[in-house]
């Protein structure tokens, strides 16, 4: 099409590992350049004009706001000697956290603990996490601005909510972890933390795990773990009894990790951390600490268990012998262990049986107790702690937002907690399980979800996938799913290789040299939907975000005729340069290292940006990104947009929706979530022929 906004093409050509690589849109990599700012504004204006012409845009906006802006609550969690939960009455851009001394008081309302809606005028400041000090006196909470991954730890009195007057701690990718003296917290510190002030896309420098003590200047912070590789990340976790500190050390986003344990002691009111017990010092398997009870750590690992098992590590014996001393508690089963918690005297596991959640309870010696029947397509919250009998589970389904349940400690009875009045139910849908066959013969399962009462025959269908980083994809609640079903469309959710639904082997078969398997899998599902009469290629919209945005970009460039619409959101689309920006080098675990010849050749074969070919008819495409995304920086979407617009041989539109003052997704204001989903669905509905 000739009416796309003009994009300058520079004569940048490099020879990399023997390949000649043109990069005419490299100038779009710097978001602060005046010509890039101008390009973004021209694309925004062009896209807005095109979206305004969609006949059902306002209908979808009204429906999505009704779906997103509705009363909701999260999972109840323990907080000091009481409880806390997030709520939204349907009018707030950010959820509000409430606390109470008893569960009954919390259900009745509780008192406001944290209200992120008061932190900014436009609702773009969000809560990244919080924790109470062990003595129940102080609260540390993380604040993110405009969707940035950078966070600022702030401190307040837990009871009065008054600020403590402490300096903020700037960090990134750090849970809030208090130490045993109730004065010290841990955080990840990186080179050039001042980047948090701007929108720099520069690669994140080397990091270290540091200890900050309230009352002391940040210059007196102590390094607990210093990392010798810029791709290493340290993730701290304190045991609930405050006797142990655990640190898992991962290289980027690899699931394999090292595991260290350090004893905590309070001497003269200040915490002292013992020397690390290097329980596992070679990152060959996954180790996830659940908690520790009486100097025994309970850990989920895939050592000798592709679908994971639970082991108990004797910390005292390991400390004395300076080596790992462990025994098996729950052996590997047929279902992947997705999450685990200790609640009271029980070990509770969330397992995935054909990508559907099942809870199982055991005594701490591994004796099975029961299988609580908690309804829902996905567990979105699992909360409990040793010595406290209450287990809280939050679930959702594609047509039902989060419901929180309390599981009885003895009986295993499941009771829904009336935390909010959820309002009118969303339209019902029926779900069935189907399987496609990928190019190499592998069966690829997917959920097929249709509105109740939908007529038979091929229908406009939204196909969603992810396939990476060992993240499971379940039939959970997402506004874009509910909105599509409310409009009468069919939904397919694919369980692709690279995900975490079926264990380590399933993940390994979809990463690095095997990454093409993921794209083969989603293509196989698309072909199966068409072959079985669910839809047609013209009626099929492919959607994914982040690594799923890569999925959409790769599939649409490999098979442009197979899809009626492409909706890549915040996608990784330049696979030759992703590792040069912000946290991108962490993803080498899944995508390989483009600085190595073999990995470069593998990435070049599927990199969406480098597989856009001139004089090709690409499907109608709406690319979504955020101008403050400092995880998958917007240059990926910008360069892909420019390349598609330049190459497009057909009449289909190529649009990019660039959100202001938002990041990769977490913490996005509710109204923005609704309006973004509405635009994506209005575009998909128009071009697949879905009438509403």
Phi, psi and omega in degrees: 000141187268351185261013175294153173303143181289135176233123181295139175247118179268159181267062176260115179226130179234154171255114184236118179053035178089357179256141175270117187240118174270141179222067187293344184250023181299332180297342178281359183285336182263107186291345184263355177294138180303321181289333175286319177301319178295318179298316179300315181295320179293322177293320178300314181296318180296315181294318181298320178297318181293317180293326179295339179275352181288127188292337184248018182299313182292326177298313180294323179297317179295316181293316182292323176295326176294328179283316185279315184270069179224155180303138180205162177215160180259208180266137177292140177227156176285143179218110184052241180261013181227214185221160177215154177205152175266143178221158172214128181278004179096359180245355186257142176288329179238144177293147178256138178262135179241152177226162179199160180283331181231161179294321179299318178295323179293316178299324181286343179153303182077187179244151181294126177262309180216132178233092181298341180295343179269358186271342179207158182283335184254007177077012184266357171274134186224164180268126180265344181156165179200163175202148176269148176294154183303331180274001177073020184259323189239158177233134171245130180223152185255131181245130176246139179252131174054035175078010182290150173286338174294139180228157176239120175282127175240160188230138179215168173283130185296326184274314186266345183068009178288139178296145183271356179076017179276149174294147178291150176251120181270128184208181182205138178054051183226123170288158176277115183231114173273150174258177195294339181277357180062016178238346188242140175232160178252150177204158175271125178250138182235158172300141174060050178296346178294351176298342178298341180281341186231203183241031183302139176260006183300151181297144180291133181281183181297150186237171176207152176269122186239158179246125176246132179250128179301139182095345178252152179290149178304333179294344179264005178300147187250136176280123179266316178225123175256130185260140186261011182216131184296344179267356181279142177231137178253129181243108182274155177205126178261141176291153183296336178272003175063022179264339186227146171242127177250143176227119171262137182243116184243149175262104184064227181259018177297141177282334176290142187207167167268158178224119176245151174232142179225133179282139176257137173220144178256119181237120181053041174083358180237143183285142171238132182254128181287171178296145182298135168266109185277080184300315177225116184240016174227119188278082179244349180213171179271139177223113181240113181285128175276305177181178177233140178225123178053049177063025174237123179265134176257126192224138172268129180219154173255017172297120182057027181200095185300328179261011173081156176212171178249131177237156175251126179256121177283104187289321180296315179293321179295323178293318181292321184266352181055037177206169184283123176239113185215165175219157181278137178252307177236115182289167176298138177242196180280346184246143177292136173278117183264327182202162181203150178207154171257122179236116183064240179256014186242147169263123183245125180246136167263117177249156180249113178254104186054046177067022174240137187282139173224127177271142177224136180247142180224155166287165185292348174270001178096001179290125179296143180247296180197177178236092180299134182268097180251118184287154176134156180275346181205143169272119182252001176194134180222119190222133176182170175207154182302141178084347178251123190288340188284129171246127180244134182229130175247132181231164174211167172223176185298335181243012181221114177296183188301132170237132180259135181239149169253128178261122181300134185296327182260311186280335186077008178294145184249123180236128175287136180267127181279071185280331177214161169271105189289348179081197184295140179292154176280162181304143181284154177217156177249141185240136173225164183252131179227168181220134174254169178243120182284176187300328181263012178092358180288135175284133181242109181283154171206154174270133173248121187233124183234143176298141176297130180090000179293138180293155179287166177106166179304133182225155172306131189227136175257119179255122182245140176205167179224287172068060177185164170057024177060028179267122179284144176249121184239175178274071185255180182273125171221134183307323182292328175293309183297323179293320178294317178294322178297332178278356179096008180277163176264145182239136173234129179242115188265140174259091188268155173301154188096341179273184185250020185285331191229027172097182187298321183295321179298320178293310183300330183281003179228025182229161177048244183296341180262010186299329180299335177303324182296317181288324174299322182295313182290327175295321179295320178295316178301315180294325179292320177300321180286315183295328182269007174082010178292321184205184173235166180299323180293333183263006188256121177251130180256129186226142174190158180229148180064242173300330174291333173294322172300316179306312181296314181298319180291316182294320183287332177277332176280324182225067184297335182280349187278341188239141177275337180209146174235131182232076177276125180249134176037049189273154171273107193238344173251096186277001178262343184230007183302328188282357184266359188231137179039241186266012187304326183297340178296335186275002176303334178306323183258326187258351185084173183256110182297348176280353176257135187305314182294315179295324178299314181296321178297314181293321181300328183293335182235353181306116184305316181301322186268003177241021169274123185245136180298155178062033177244139177272108178265153182290164173307128188228131173238111183263129183244137177207172176240137185289349176249016180292110179253019171254288169262095190298149188296347179303329178300309181291321181297311182293322179293320177300311181299318181295317180294318179297322178293322187273339190305122179259341181266190181265358184290142180286148171238109185239156173228128179257108186252107183281143177269144173058033175227162182247227187282344179146309181303135177082005181292136179303147186301320180295324177292320177301314182295314184290325177295312179298322180298317180294318179299316183287323177298320177296313181295318181297316182299317187271350173257355178084022178282118180265134179231000000 
